[in-house]
Structures are given as structure tokens and as C-alpha cells.
């Protein structure tokens, strides 16, 4: 059977511009402490400890709950990996800072080389 209402809805959906999904922003704070703890296999207390050491600074919801972005989750995961390899939190944080600095310098070198090529 041909349903004219369904056809009209399908046409409207095809004509309507798509809105970008809000989840495409890696810096948007969507994840709760419990979600991050489950995702990374760590205790919520570990996440709170990283905050107290200023390793991460999650945003707060209107109700005061911590909210983490994907960027912060990746950072916590990298810290946790280095801790698992025997580093202290401070040592792991410094390694990540140096890795970020090296990556930035490599980008600058690549940009400079691209600009000076004949």
C-alpha cells in the first residue's frame, strides 16, 4: 500500500538540511565520572585524584557534576597507561607534555619545509 503521509515525511526529511551532530566536538564535556571510569576501567576516585593534582580539569554541569570531554578521556587514558608502566602521575604528565611539544615542533618543521620548497 502507498502511504501518502509517509511519502511526505520522507520528502521533508530529504529536503531539510542536516544539522551537525553535537558529538563531533571532542572538547564538549558529555561524559560523567561513572561513564569515564567504566570506559577506562578505573575507579572514580582515580579520576577525582587526577583532578586534585590538576592533571585534568573537567567542567561541571549545572548540578555540579563533573563532565569530561573525549580529549580529557584520551589524556586520562594516556596517563593511566604510563602509570601502568611504572611512572608516577607527575612523571606521566611530564612525558605527555613533552610528547605534545615534540608533535608541535614536528608540525612547525613540516610547515616550514613545505613553505620553502621550490
SEVEXBA-136765 format. One record per residue: x, y, z of N, C-alpha, C in turn; residue in one letter; residue number from 0. Coordinates in steps of 0.2 Angstrom, whole numbers, padded with zeros to 4 digits. Example, Ala and Ser with C-alpha at 12.3 -4.5 7.8 and 13.67 -1.06 7.14 Angstrom:
+-------+--------+-------+--------+---------+-------+-------+--------+-------+------+-----+
: neast : nnorth :   nup : caeast : canorth :  caup : ceast : cnorth :   cup : type : seq :
+-------+--------+-------+--------+---------+-------+-------+--------+-------+------+-----+
:  0066 :  -0028 :  0039 :   0062 :   -0022 :  0039 :  0066 :  -0016 :  0039 :    A :   0 :
:  0064 :  -0011 :  0035 :   0068 :   -0005 :  0036 :  0064 :   0000 :  0039 :    S :   1 :
+-------+--------+-------+--------+---------+-------+-------+--------+-------+------+-----+
//
This chain:
+-------+--------+-------+--------+---------+-------+-------+--------+-------+------+-----+
: neast : nnorth :   nup : caeast : canorth :  caup : ceast : cnorth :   cup : type : seq :
+-------+--------+-------+--------+---------+-------+-------+--------+-------+------+-----+
:  0004 :  -0006 :  0000 :   0000 :    0000 :  0000 :  0004 :   0006 :  0000 :    X :   0 :
:  0002 :   0011 : -0003 :   0006 :    0018 : -0004 :  0003 :   0022 :  0001 :    X :   1 :
:  0007 :   0025 :  0006 :   0005 :    0029 :  0011 :  0007 :   0036 :  0010 :    X :   2 :
:  0003 :   0041 :  0008 :   0005 :    0047 :  0006 :  0008 :   0051 :  0012 :    X :   3 :
:  0006 :   0050 :  0018 :   0009 :    0053 :  0024 :  0016 :   0052 :  0024 :    X :   4 :
:  0018 :   0045 :  0024 :   0025 :    0043 :  0024 :  0029 :   0046 :  0019 :    X :   5 :
:  0026 :   0046 :  0012 :   0030 :    0049 :  0007 :  0031 :   0056 :  0008 :    X :   6 :
:  0027 :   0060 :  0011 :   0028 :    0067 :  0013 :  0033 :   0068 :  0018 :    X :   7 :
:  0033 :   0064 :  0023 :   0038 :    0064 :  0028 :  0045 :   0063 :  0026 :    X :   8 :
:  0045 :   0058 :  0021 :   0052 :    0056 :  0018 :  0054 :   0062 :  0014 :    X :   9 :
:  0050 :   0065 :  0010 :   0052 :    0071 :  0006 :  0054 :   0076 :  0010 :    X :  10 :
:  0051 :   0078 :  0016 :   0053 :    0083 :  0020 :  0060 :   0082 :  0023 :    X :  11 :
:  0061 :   0076 :  0025 :   0067 :    0074 :  0028 :  0073 :   0074 :  0023 :    X :  12 :
:  0071 :   0073 :  0017 :   0077 :    0073 :  0011 :  0078 :   0081 :  0010 :    X :  13 :
:  0073 :   0085 :  0010 :   0074 :    0092 :  0009 :  0077 :   0096 :  0014 :    X :  14 :
:  0076 :   0094 :  0020 :   0078 :    0098 :  0026 :  0086 :   0097 :  0027 :    X :  15 :
:  0089 :   0102 :  0028 :   0096 :    0102 :  0029 :  0098 :   0098 :  0035 :    X :  16 :
:  0103 :   0094 :  0035 :   0106 :    0090 :  0041 :  0109 :   0095 :  0045 :    X :  17 :
:  0108 :   0094 :  0052 :   0111 :    0098 :  0057 :  0117 :   0094 :  0059 :    X :  18 :
:  0123 :   0097 :  0060 :   0129 :    0093 :  0063 :  0127 :   0090 :  0069 :    X :  19 :
:  0130 :   0084 :  0070 :   0129 :    0081 :  0077 :  0133 :   0085 :  0082 :    X :  20 :
:  0130 :   0086 :  0088 :   0134 :    0089 :  0093 :  0140 :   0085 :  0096 :    X :  21 :
:  0140 :   0078 :  0095 :   0145 :    0074 :  0097 :  0151 :   0074 :  0093 :    X :  22 :
:  0152 :   0078 :  0088 :   0158 :    0079 :  0084 :  0163 :   0083 :  0087 :    X :  23 :
:  0161 :   0087 :  0092 :   0166 :    0091 :  0096 :  0170 :   0087 :  0101 :    X :  24 :
:  0176 :   0086 :  0100 :   0180 :    0082 :  0105 :  0181 :   0085 :  0112 :    X :  25 :
:  0180 :   0092 :  0112 :   0181 :    0095 :  0118 :  0174 :   0097 :  0122 :    X :  26 :
:  0169 :   0094 :  0119 :   0162 :    0095 :  0123 :  0162 :   0090 :  0129 :    X :  27 :
:  0160 :   0093 :  0135 :   0160 :    0089 :  0141 :  0154 :   0085 :  0141 :    X :  28 :
:  0153 :   0079 :  0139 :   0147 :    0075 :  0139 :  0147 :   0069 :  0144 :    X :  29 :
:  0153 :   0067 :  0146 :   0154 :    0061 :  0150 :  0155 :   0062 :  0157 :    X :  30 :
:  0151 :   0058 :  0161 :   0151 :    0058 :  0168 :  0157 :   0054 :  0171 :    X :  31 :
:  0158 :   0055 :  0177 :   0163 :    0051 :  0181 :  0162 :   0044 :  0180 :    X :  32 :
:  0156 :   0042 :  0181 :   0155 :    0034 :  0181 :  0156 :   0032 :  0174 :    X :  33 :
:  0154 :   0036 :  0169 :   0155 :    0033 :  0162 :  0162 :   0033 :  0160 :    X :  34 :
:  0166 :   0038 :  0162 :   0173 :    0038 :  0161 :  0177 :   0032 :  0165 :    X :  35 :
:  0175 :   0031 :  0171 :   0178 :    0026 :  0175 :  0176 :   0019 :  0171 :    X :  36 :
:  0170 :   0018 :  0169 :   0168 :    0012 :  0166 :  0172 :   0011 :  0159 :    X :  37 :
:  0172 :   0016 :  0156 :   0175 :    0016 :  0149 :  0183 :   0014 :  0149 :    X :  38 :
:  0186 :   0017 :  0154 :   0193 :    0016 :  0155 :  0195 :   0011 :  0160 :    X :  39 :
:  0190 :   0008 :  0164 :   0192 :    0003 :  0168 :  0196 :   0005 :  0174 :    X :  40 :
:  0194 :   0011 :  0177 :   0197 :    0014 :  0183 :  0192 :   0016 :  0188 :    X :  41 :
:  0194 :   0017 :  0194 :   0190 :    0019 :  0199 :  0188 :   0027 :  0199 :    X :  42 :
:  0182 :   0029 :  0201 :   0180 :    0036 :  0201 :  0185 :   0040 :  0205 :    X :  43 :
:  0188 :   0037 :  0210 :   0192 :    0040 :  0215 :  0199 :   0042 :  0211 :    X :  44 :
:  0201 :   0038 :  0206 :   0207 :    0039 :  0202 :  0205 :   0046 :  0198 :    X :  45 :
:  0200 :   0046 :  0195 :   0198 :    0052 :  0192 :  0198 :   0059 :  0196 :    X :  46 :
:  0195 :   0058 :  0202 :   0195 :    0064 :  0206 :  0202 :   0066 :  0209 :    X :  47 :
:  0206 :   0061 :  0209 :   0213 :    0062 :  0211 :  0217 :   0066 :  0206 :    X :  48 :
:  0216 :   0064 :  0199 :   0219 :    0067 :  0194 :  0217 :   0074 :  0194 :    X :  49 :
:  0210 :   0075 :  0195 :   0208 :    0082 :  0196 :  0211 :   0086 :  0201 :    X :  50 :
:  0212 :   0083 :  0207 :   0215 :    0087 :  0213 :  0222 :   0088 :  0211 :    X :  51 :
:  0226 :   0084 :  0207 :   0233 :    0085 :  0205 :  0233 :   0090 :  0199 :    X :  52 :
:  0227 :   0092 :  0197 :   0227 :    0097 :  0191 :  0229 :   0094 :  0184 :    X :  53 :
:  0229 :   0087 :  0184 :   0231 :    0084 :  0178 :  0225 :   0085 :  0173 :    X :  54 :
:  0219 :   0085 :  0175 :   0213 :    0086 :  0171 :  0209 :   0091 :  0175 :    X :  55 :
:  0205 :   0095 :  0171 :   0200 :    0099 :  0174 :  0193 :   0099 :  0171 :    X :  56 :
:  0190 :   0094 :  0173 :   0183 :    0093 :  0170 :  0178 :   0099 :  0171 :    X :  57 :
:  0174 :   0100 :  0167 :   0169 :    0105 :  0168 :  0164 :   0102 :  0172 :    X :  58 :
:  0160 :   0107 :  0175 :   0154 :    0105 :  0179 :  0147 :   0106 :  0176 :    X :  59 :
:  0143 :   0102 :  0177 :   0136 :    0103 :  0175 :  0133 :   0108 :  0179 :    X :  60 :
:  0127 :   0110 :  0178 :   0123 :    0115 :  0182 :  0122 :   0112 :  0189 :    X :  61 :
:  0121 :   0106 :  0189 :   0121 :    0102 :  0196 :  0127 :   0101 :  0200 :    X :  62 :
:  0133 :   0103 :  0197 :   0139 :    0102 :  0200 :  0143 :   0096 :  0198 :    X :  63 :
:  0140 :   0091 :  0194 :   0143 :    0085 :  0192 :  0149 :   0086 :  0187 :    X :  64 :
:  0154 :   0082 :  0188 :   0160 :    0083 :  0184 :  0158 :   0080 :  0177 :    X :  65 :
:  0160 :   0083 :  0171 :   0159 :    0081 :  0165 :  0165 :   0081 :  0161 :    X :  66 :
:  0167 :   0076 :  0158 :   0173 :    0075 :  0154 :  0172 :   0075 :  0146 :    X :  67 :
:  0177 :   0078 :  0143 :   0177 :    0078 :  0135 :  0181 :   0072 :  0133 :    X :  68 :
:  0180 :   0070 :  0127 :   0184 :    0065 :  0124 :  0192 :   0066 :  0124 :    X :  69 :
:  0193 :   0073 :  0123 :   0200 :    0075 :  0124 :  0203 :   0073 :  0131 :    X :  70 :
:  0199 :   0075 :  0136 :   0201 :    0073 :  0143 :  0202 :   0066 :  0144 :    X :  71 :
:  0197 :   0062 :  0141 :   0197 :    0055 :  0142 :  0203 :   0052 :  0139 :    X :  72 :
:  0205 :   0054 :  0133 :   0211 :    0052 :  0130 :  0217 :   0053 :  0134 :    X :  73 :
:  0217 :   0059 :  0137 :   0223 :    0061 :  0141 :  0223 :   0057 :  0148 :    X :  74 :
:  0217 :   0056 :  0151 :   0217 :    0051 :  0156 :  0220 :   0044 :  0155 :    X :  75 :
:  0218 :   0042 :  0149 :   0220 :    0035 :  0146 :  0227 :   0035 :  0146 :    X :  76 :
:  0230 :   0040 :  0143 :   0237 :    0040 :  0142 :  0241 :   0040 :  0148 :    X :  77 :
:  0238 :   0044 :  0153 :   0241 :    0045 :  0160 :  0241 :   0038 :  0163 :    X :  78 :
:  0235 :   0035 :  0163 :   0234 :    0028 :  0166 :  0239 :   0023 :  0163 :    X :  79 :
:  0240 :   0023 :  0156 :   0244 :    0018 :  0153 :  0252 :   0019 :  0156 :    X :  80 :
:  0254 :   0026 :  0156 :   0261 :    0027 :  0159 :  0261 :   0025 :  0166 :    X :  81 :
:  0256 :   0026 :  0170 :   0256 :    0024 :  0177 :  0257 :   0016 :  0177 :    X :  82 :
:  0253 :   0013 :  0173 :   0254 :    0006 :  0172 :  0261 :   0003 :  0170 :    X :  83 :
:  0264 :   0007 :  0167 :   0271 :    0006 :  0165 :  0276 :   0008 :  0171 :    X :  84 :
:  0274 :   0010 :  0176 :   0278 :    0012 :  0182 :  0280 :   0019 :  0183 :    X :  85 :
:  0277 :   0023 :  0179 :   0278 :    0030 :  0180 :  0274 :   0033 :  0186 :    X :  86 :
:  0276 :   0039 :  0189 :   0272 :    0042 :  0194 :  0267 :   0047 :  0190 :    X :  87 :
:  0262 :   0049 :  0193 :   0257 :    0054 :  0189 :  0261 :   0060 :  0187 :    X :  88 :
:  0265 :   0063 :  0191 :   0269 :    0068 :  0189 :  0274 :   0067 :  0183 :    X :  89 :
:  0277 :   0061 :  0183 :   0281 :    0059 :  0178 :  0277 :   0058 :  0171 :    X :  90 :
:  0272 :   0054 :  0172 :   0267 :    0053 :  0166 :  0265 :   0060 :  0163 :    X :  91 :
:  0263 :   0064 :  0167 :   0261 :    0071 :  0165 :  0266 :   0074 :  0161 :    X :  92 :
:  0272 :   0074 :  0163 :   0278 :    0077 :  0160 :  0280 :   0074 :  0153 :    X :  93 :
:  0279 :   0068 :  0153 :   0280 :    0064 :  0147 :  0275 :   0066 :  0142 :    X :  94 :
:  0269 :   0067 :  0144 :   0264 :    0069 :  0139 :  0265 :   0076 :  0136 :    X :  95 :
:  0267 :   0080 :  0141 :   0268 :    0087 :  0139 :  0274 :   0087 :  0134 :    X :  96 :
:  0279 :   0083 :  0135 :   0285 :    0083 :  0131 :  0283 :   0080 :  0124 :    X :  97 :
:  0279 :   0075 :  0124 :   0276 :    0072 :  0118 :  0272 :   0077 :  0114 :    X :  98 :
:  0268 :   0081 :  0117 :   0264 :    0086 :  0114 :  0269 :   0092 :  0111 :    X :  99 :
:  0274 :   0093 :  0115 :   0279 :    0099 :  0112 :  0282 :   0096 :  0106 :    X : 100 :
:  0285 :   0090 :  0106 :   0288 :    0087 :  0100 :  0283 :   0087 :  0094 :    X : 101 :
:  0277 :   0085 :  0095 :   0272 :    0085 :  0090 :  0271 :   0091 :  0087 :    X : 102 :
:  0271 :   0097 :  0091 :   0270 :    0103 :  0089 :  0276 :   0106 :  0085 :    X : 103 :
:  0282 :   0104 :  0087 :   0288 :    0106 :  0084 :  0289 :   0102 :  0077 :    X : 104 :
:  0287 :   0096 :  0077 :   0287 :    0092 :  0070 :  0282 :   0096 :  0065 :    X : 105 :
:  0276 :   0098 :  0068 :   0272 :    0101 :  0063 :  0275 :   0108 :  0061 :    X : 106 :
:  0278 :   0112 :  0065 :   0281 :    0118 :  0063 :  0287 :   0116 :  0057 :    X : 107 :
:  0291 :   0111 :  0059 :   0296 :    0109 :  0054 :  0293 :   0107 :  0047 :    X : 108 :
:  0287 :   0103 :  0047 :   0284 :    0101 :  0041 :  0281 :   0107 :  0037 :    X : 109 :
:  0278 :   0112 :  0041 :   0276 :    0118 :  0038 :  0281 :   0122 :  0035 :    X : 110 :
:  0287 :   0123 :  0038 :   0292 :    0127 :  0036 :  0295 :   0124 :  0030 :    X : 111 :
:  0296 :   0117 :  0030 :   0299 :    0114 :  0024 :  0294 :   0114 :  0018 :    X : 112 :
:  0288 :   0114 :  0019 :   0283 :    0115 :  0014 :  0283 :   0122 :  0011 :    X : 113 :
:  0284 :   0127 :  0015 :   0284 :    0134 :  0013 :  0290 :   0135 :  0009 :    X : 114 :
:  0296 :   0132 :  0011 :   0302 :    0134 :  0007 :  0304 :   0129 :  0001 :    X : 115 :
:  0300 :   0124 :  0000 :   0301 :    0120 : -0006 :  0300 :   0124 : -0012 :    X : 116 :
:  0304 :   0123 : -0017 :   0304 :    0126 : -0024 :  0298 :   0124 : -0028 :    X : 117 :
+-------+--------+-------+--------+---------+-------+-------+--------+-------+------+-----+
//
